[in-house]
């Protein structure tokens, strides 16, 4: 299992619009091959900061299967204009 970690800084004042767009976008990712689960958390100290955690069966399910799919273009259109700066996404695997 691979854990995708994406810290998301949303443009201040657009949090409600981002959350509404994410409600639509999450159905896209949930239908992808290799998808296991996801969660979106909002920071209590900085309300425009979120963290997206997505669990994938393999790294390639995310980097190739999702990111090179037509569905990713829809995901991008719904969400990417909310970010400033654009997030750096990293992938983790369990040690223990």
C-alpha positions as CSV (number, residue, x, y, z in Angstrom):
1,X,0.0,0.0,0.0
2,X,1.2,3.5,-0.9
3,X,0.1,6.6,1.0
4,X,-0.1,9.8,-1.2
5,X,0.3,12.9,1.0
6,X,-0.7,16.2,-0.5
7,X,-0.6,19.4,1.6
8,X,-3.0,21.8,0.0
9,X,-2.9,25.6,0.6
10,X,-6.2,27.0,-0.7
11,X,-6.5,30.6,-1.6
12,X,-7.9,32.4,1.5
13,X,-11.6,33.0,1.2
14,X,-12.2,30.2,-1.3
15,X,-12.4,27.4,1.3
16,X,-16.1,26.8,0.9
17,X,-15.8,26.7,-2.9
18,X,-12.9,24.3,-2.7
19,X,-14.8,22.0,-0.3
20,X,-17.8,22.0,-2.7
21,X,-15.5,21.2,-5.7
22,X,-13.7,18.5,-3.7
23,X,-17.1,16.8,-2.9
24,X,-17.5,16.3,-6.6
25,X,-13.9,15.5,-7.3
26,X,-13.7,12.7,-4.7
27,X,-16.1,10.6,-6.7
28,X,-13.6,10.7,-9.6
29,X,-10.7,9.4,-7.6
30,X,-12.8,6.8,-5.7
31,X,-13.5,5.0,-9.0
32,X,-9.9,4.7,-10.1
33,X,-8.2,1.3,-10.4
34,X,-6.0,0.7,-7.4
35,X,-7.7,3.3,-5.2
36,X,-8.2,2.1,-1.6
37,X,-9.4,5.1,0.4
38,X,-8.9,8.8,1.0
39,X,-9.4,11.6,3.6
40,X,-9.3,15.3,3.5
41,X,-8.4,17.1,6.7
42,X,-8.6,20.8,7.4
43,X,-6.0,22.6,9.6
44,X,-7.5,24.1,12.8
45,X,-4.8,26.8,13.1
46,X,-4.8,27.7,9.4
47,X,-8.3,27.2,8.0
48,X,-7.2,27.5,4.3
49,X,-4.7,24.7,4.8
50,X,-5.7,21.1,4.1
51,X,-4.0,17.7,3.8
52,X,-5.2,15.1,1.4
53,X,-4.3,11.5,2.2
54,X,-5.0,8.9,-0.5
55,X,-4.2,5.2,-0.2
56,X,-3.3,3.3,-3.4
57,X,-2.5,-0.3,-4.0
58,X,0.8,0.7,-5.8
59,X,2.7,3.9,-6.7
60,X,1.9,3.3,-10.4
61,X,-1.9,3.3,-9.7
62,X,-1.5,6.9,-8.7
63,X,1.4,8.1,-10.9
64,X,0.4,6.3,-14.1
65,X,-3.2,5.0,-13.7
66,X,-4.7,8.2,-12.3
67,X,-2.4,11.0,-13.3
68,X,-2.2,9.9,-17.0
69,X,-6.0,9.3,-17.2
70,X,-8.8,11.5,-18.7
71,X,-10.3,11.5,-15.2
72,X,-7.3,13.3,-13.9
73,X,-8.0,16.1,-16.3
74,X,-11.5,16.5,-14.8
75,X,-10.0,16.3,-11.3
76,X,-7.5,19.0,-12.3
77,X,-10.1,21.3,-13.7
78,X,-12.2,21.0,-10.5
79,X,-9.4,21.6,-8.0
80,X,-6.1,22.9,-9.2
81,X,-7.1,26.6,-9.5
82,X,-7.7,26.8,-5.8
83,X,-4.1,26.1,-4.8
84,X,-1.4,28.7,-4.0
85,X,1.2,27.5,-4.1
86,X,0.7,24.3,-6.1
87,X,1.3,21.4,-3.7
88,X,4.2,19.0,-3.7
89,X,2.8,15.5,-3.5
90,X,4.9,12.8,-1.9
91,X,4.4,9.0,-1.5
92,X,5.0,6.9,1.6
93,X,5.1,3.2,2.3
94,X,4.8,1.5,5.7
95,X,7.9,0.7,7.6
96,X,6.4,-1.4,10.3
